[in-house]
Amino acid sequence: MVEAETGSLTPPDDVTAMAEATARWLSDDTGRRAAGAASRDRVEAHFSLESEADGINAVYQALWDAG
């Protein structure tokens, strides 16, 4: 999560902060849609099957090289 780009983090148990963040997102249709698109892009870039496989491959390659 990237603050103000893909969402908003609020302190635990701070109902006022959560309500304010929710109100900001609800009142900003353009920003909300942009955050949704940015969130999807971030998930696809960092958590896709291909990126996970690349990460696992890098671990195995490092173990092989350390051999």
N, C-alpha and C positions, 0 to 999 in steps of 0.2 A: 504494500500500500504506500503510495506516495501522497503525502499530505497536500490537499487542495488540488491535486491533479487526478487522482483516482478515487478519492474519498476523503473522509475526515475521521481522525481519531479523537476521542474524548477521554478524559480521565475516568477510571472505573468509578461507578457509583455517583457520578456527577450528572444528575438528571437535567439540570439547567443547561450545561454545556451540550449534552446530547440533543436537547430540544432546540437549542439555537443552531447547531450544525444541521439538524434535520430541516429546520425552517429555511436556512440558507439554500440548501439543495433543492427544496421544494419550490422556492421562489425563482430559481434560476434554470429555466428549461434548457437554454443553450449550454450552460456550464455542466448541467447534469448529463446531457447527451454526450458532451465532450469527455466527461469523466468516465462514462460507460464505455465509450470507444477506446479511451486510453487504458482502461482496465483490461478490456479484451485483448488489446495489442500486447500489453505486458504479460498476460497469462500465456498467450500464444508464443511469445518470444522466450519466456523463461521457464515455462512448464509444459512445453509440448513433448510429445513422445520422442521427437528427434533430439531436442535439447537434453532430455533426461538420458537418452541412449548415449549421446556424446559425452555427458558427464561420467557415466559408468565406464565407458570405453577409456576415458582419460585416466581413471583410477586403475583399471587393469593394465594399461600401458605403463603407468608409473611403477606398478608393482613388478611388471615384467622387466622393465629397464633396471630396476634396483636389484634384480635377480638372484 
